[in-house]
Amino acid sequence: MAIEVFNRYENKYLLGNESCLKLYHELLEYMEPDEYNKQGEYYSITNLYYDTPQDSLIRSSLAKPKYKEKLRIRAYGIPAGDTRVYLEIKKKVLGLVNKRRTPLKLKEAYDFVATGIEPEFKSYMNKQVMEEIKYLLTRYELVPKLYLSYDRKAMFCKNSRDLRITFDTNIRCRRYDLKMEHGVYGEELLEPGQWLMEVKAEKTIPVWLARLLSEHHMYRTSFSKYGNEYKKMLRNSQSERERVLYA
């Protein structure tokens, strides 16, 4: 059964192609590819983020509060209406990320968020998480806001599942046609050849990883995919207003 509750710290790094490839191969001494990567070099993750009509959740998140939360649907690959996906609450409290999710069919997830009414319970669902999501839906008026997908390489530590490292590229976003089943396309969020690496650990990172990051001169950055897309949208909107104003 897939893990449905996560508690961990996440540190992020932006890398170029060459740096990413070199570090990845050095990490193989201590880590092994995720089970999804064993079928190919990458796997695709697709997400649908929900927010209020006023973008309250992402605006609050960008203000860097001690507590923040978001709701999304996540799928591996392009889902159909009866594909099993995850409806997730992701919270961050004083730097600790807590992710809670329940498997649902895509249509069930759509309907649950749209109506606030839980689907008929089935054995594959997580009842506790569904109750938490139901409560969240009473606090906010949520609508689909952003489709976001990317290609991922992922690794686990050979000796422990407490450490996971992911490498994401080809991050694509769109704020229209917000149906996950309509396929992977949209505007690129990263520069060509860029990768976002995330180090996800339940405790402090091991000494060997700290040494590798130092040797490669890699430094943490603050990078939220949803947050950076939102800031990019605001910049583009401002540029368009100025273009119209001075045309």
C-alpha positions as MATLAB code, in Angstrom:
seq = 'MAIEVFNRYENKYLLGNESCLKLYHELLEYMEPDEYNKQGEYYSITNLYYDTPQDSLIRSSLAKPKYKEKLRIRAYGIPAGDTRVYLEIKKKVLGLVNKRRTPLKLKEAYDFVATGIEPEFKSYMNKQVMEEIKYLLTRYELVPKLYLSYDRKAMFCKNSRDLRITFDTNIRCRRYDLKMEHGVYGEELLEPGQWLMEVKAEKTIPVWLARLLSEHHMYRTSFSKYGNEYKKMLRNSQSERERVLYA';
ca = [
       0.000    0.000    0.000;
       1.290    3.483   -0.878;
       2.264    5.778    1.990;
      -0.538    8.271    2.628;
       0.931   10.398    5.450;
       4.323   12.134    5.280;
       6.211   14.321    7.767;
       9.542   15.652    6.588;
      11.792   18.626    5.957;
      12.344   19.672    2.354;
      15.334   21.610    0.992;
      15.423   22.764   -2.616;
      18.253   23.439   -5.081;
      18.267   24.672   -8.703;
      20.763   22.840  -10.945;
      21.910   22.873  -14.538;
      22.020   19.722  -16.683;
      25.723   19.024  -16.181;
      25.659   19.539  -12.406;
      22.523   17.436  -12.082;
      23.926   14.522  -14.061;
      27.229   14.509  -12.162;
      25.591   14.660   -8.736;
      23.006   12.014   -9.642;
      25.687    9.485  -10.552;
      27.635   10.176   -7.375;
      24.463    9.704   -5.308;
      24.054    6.188   -6.713;
      26.801    5.060   -4.327;
      24.418    5.689   -1.432;
      20.971    5.701   -3.030;
      18.853    3.727   -5.500;
      16.222    4.784   -8.039;
      12.590    5.007   -7.048;
      10.451    2.068   -8.185;
       8.753    4.284  -10.791;
      12.132    5.097  -12.370;
      13.005    1.429  -12.841;
      10.663    1.352  -15.844;
      12.374    4.276  -17.566;
      14.569    7.311  -17.079;
      11.770    9.607  -15.883;
       8.166    9.417  -14.822;
       5.511   12.081  -15.239;
       3.624   13.728  -12.371;
       0.530   15.832  -13.002;
      -1.197   18.092  -10.481;
      -4.299   20.240  -10.237;
      -4.066   22.942   -7.569;
      -7.124   24.467   -5.930;
      -7.408   27.943   -4.455;
     -10.014   30.558   -3.685;
     -11.209   32.888   -6.461;
      -9.009   35.560   -4.836;
      -5.931   33.250   -4.720;
      -5.931   33.433   -0.928;
      -3.948   30.242   -0.287;
      -1.013   31.020   -2.574;
      -0.914   34.678   -1.530;
      -0.771   33.632    2.104;
       1.923   31.049    1.312;
       4.128   33.644   -0.381;
       3.945   35.817    2.744;
       5.916   33.019    4.488;
       3.655   32.468    7.497;
       4.481   29.937   10.220;
       1.597   27.797    8.952;
       0.343   27.330    5.393;
      -1.697   24.764    3.506;
      -2.782   23.824   -0.004;
      -5.038   21.281   -1.695;
      -4.284   19.454   -4.927;
      -5.039   16.371   -6.973;
      -1.940   14.407   -7.968;
      -1.652   11.698  -10.617;
       1.184    9.696  -12.102;
       0.912   10.137  -15.855;
      -2.218   11.395  -17.608;
      -5.309   10.122  -15.767;
      -8.751    9.238  -17.109;
     -11.997    9.672  -15.167;
     -11.735    6.257  -13.495;
      -7.952    6.407  -12.876;
      -6.810    6.199   -9.247;
      -5.303    9.551   -8.213;
      -4.476   11.199   -4.876;
      -6.361   14.066   -3.286;
      -3.812   15.727   -1.004;
      -3.609   18.301    1.746;
      -0.098   19.691    2.044;
       0.727   21.720    5.150;
       3.902   23.377    6.330;
       4.400   24.277    9.992;
       7.635   25.980   11.047;
       9.500   24.321    8.170;
       8.093   20.809    8.697;
       6.067   19.555    5.727;
       3.058   17.372    6.470;
       1.328   15.722    3.523;
      -1.864   13.710    3.915;
      -3.602   12.085    0.978;
      -6.297    9.641    0.041;
      -6.632    7.598   -3.150;
      -9.751    8.427   -5.173;
     -10.831    8.002   -8.742;
     -10.322   11.218  -10.684;
     -14.048   11.855  -11.096;
     -14.582   11.231   -7.366;
     -11.880   13.784   -6.532;
     -13.368   16.386   -8.883;
     -16.845   15.917   -7.432;
     -15.676   15.893   -3.800;
     -13.924   19.263   -4.079;
     -16.707   20.810   -6.183;
     -19.531   19.811   -3.824;
     -17.893   19.206   -0.443;
     -19.745   15.904   -0.288;
     -17.618   12.825    0.380;
     -17.906   10.022   -2.177;
     -19.335    6.733   -1.021;
     -16.592    5.112    1.039;
     -14.599    2.329   -0.636;
     -11.781    0.162    0.668;
      -9.039    2.065   -1.177;
      -9.919    5.400    0.467;
      -8.422    6.875    3.634;
     -11.414    7.824    5.793;
      -9.472   10.045    8.218;
      -7.871   12.091    5.431;
     -11.222   12.461    3.679;
     -12.686   13.926    6.876;
      -9.795   16.398    7.060;
     -10.328   17.431    3.452;
     -14.064   17.801    4.054;
     -13.302   20.171    6.936;
     -10.881   22.161    4.766;
     -13.605   22.548    2.134;
     -15.901   24.141    4.732;
     -13.275   26.808    5.431;
     -12.555   27.884    1.873;
     -14.448   28.273   -1.364;
     -12.038   26.349   -3.588;
     -11.956   26.207   -7.366;
      -9.424   24.728   -9.844;
      -6.663   27.267  -10.394;
      -3.514   25.722  -11.852;
      -2.506   22.633  -13.812;
       1.167   21.776  -13.213;
       3.162   18.797  -14.490;
       6.803   17.739  -14.607;
       9.159   14.883  -15.353;
      10.855   13.363  -12.323;
      13.804   11.215  -11.334;
      13.664   10.074   -7.722;
      15.956    8.188   -5.348;
      15.750    6.570   -1.912;
      18.617    5.964    0.489;
      19.742    2.328    0.318;
      19.818    1.964    4.090;
      16.751    3.977    5.032;
      13.500    5.285    3.567;
      13.854    8.409    5.702;
      15.797   10.157    2.928;
      14.457   10.804   -0.571;
      15.863   13.033   -3.322;
      13.896   14.079   -6.393;
      14.968   15.823   -9.608;
      12.221   17.623  -11.560;
      12.439   19.168  -15.019;
      10.110   20.216  -17.850;
       7.794   21.900  -15.363;
       4.732   22.929  -17.395;
       1.857   25.102  -16.181;
      -1.484   26.354  -17.449;
      -4.378   28.321  -15.954;
      -6.876   27.289  -18.607;
      -8.267   23.918  -19.719;
      -8.003   22.723  -16.121;
      -8.761   19.072  -16.748;
      -5.994   16.638  -15.885;
      -7.222   14.152  -18.473;
      -6.581   16.658  -21.281;
      -2.860   15.949  -21.317;
       0.539   17.376  -20.494;
       1.126   20.811  -21.979;
       1.556   24.412  -20.874;
       4.150   27.126  -20.367;
       7.606   26.134  -19.134;
       8.406   27.369  -15.634;
      12.172   26.674  -15.619;
      14.843   27.766  -18.067;
      15.881   25.104  -20.629;
      18.229   22.580  -19.030;
      17.300   23.511  -15.464;
      16.386   21.002  -12.760;
      14.779   21.460   -9.364;
      16.298   19.092   -6.805;
      14.486   18.464   -3.520;
      16.075   16.751   -0.538;
      13.319   15.295    1.642;
      14.335   13.993    5.046;
      12.494   13.076    8.220;
      15.570   14.015   10.268;
      18.816   15.841    9.567;
      20.581   14.868    6.349;
      23.484   12.393    6.626;
      27.090   13.599    6.728;
      27.921   12.067    3.334;
      25.131   14.086    1.672;
      26.170   17.324    3.354;
      29.702   16.672    2.094;
      28.520   16.055   -1.489;
      26.397   19.210   -1.547;
      29.339   21.228   -0.244;
      31.765   19.739   -2.775;
      29.368   20.608   -5.599;
      28.814   24.147   -4.237;
      25.076   23.619   -4.031;
      23.079   26.012   -1.891;
      19.477   25.921   -0.790;
      16.924   28.111   -2.509;
      13.330   28.984   -1.794;
      11.367   27.618   -4.745;
       7.687   26.693   -4.723;
       6.417   25.498   -8.109;
       2.961   26.944   -7.498;
       4.391   30.068   -5.863;
       6.862   30.789   -8.664;
       4.174   30.274  -11.303;
       1.906   32.711   -9.459;
       4.657   35.351   -9.256;
       5.402   34.846  -12.958;
       1.705   35.316  -13.773;
       1.633   38.583  -11.821;
       4.715   39.859  -13.651;
       3.207   38.977  -17.021;
      -0.079   40.669  -16.093;
       1.767   43.817  -15.036;
       3.779   43.855  -18.271;
       0.590   43.465  -20.309;
      -1.110   46.349  -18.450;
       1.908   48.569  -19.077;
       1.973   47.597  -22.740;
      -1.692   48.534  -23.164;
      -1.274   51.733  -21.144;
       1.643   53.009  -23.210;
       0.587   51.635  -26.620;
];
